[in-house]
Amino acid sequence: MTNGTSDATVWLVIVVLGIGTFLIRWSFLGALGNRDLPSWVLRMLRYTPVAVLPALVAPLVVWPAATGGQPDPARMAAAMATVAVGLLTKNVILAILAGAITLFGLLYML
């Protein structure tokens, strides 16, 4: 490897992370798979996708690679348009379209 890390170290890290990921998933699915979860746990699990998606998208909006990590007014406006249309209409497709139209329109104009 070019940065001084040996191939064996890289493969060891990959294998250990793979085993760790498997054990984390098994602990939830294998150990608890046949049991009923409490209602408060099920209620909290409903919010997982709602929390994960913004966590994935937010860095792309705030520090986009296209601008070298600098905030971009077009992307910020597109994110605000997406959120506003989503909250007002409760329609995911319209929210995505509003964000896309805002982003491409502002990128063209700016």
Buried (B, 14 or more C-beta within 10 A) or exposed (E): EEEEEEEEEEEEEEEEEEEEEEEEEEEEEEEEEEEEEEEEEEEEEEEEEEEEEEEEEEEEBBBBEEEEEEEBEBBBBBBBBBBBBBEEEEEEEBBEBBBEEBBEBBEEEE
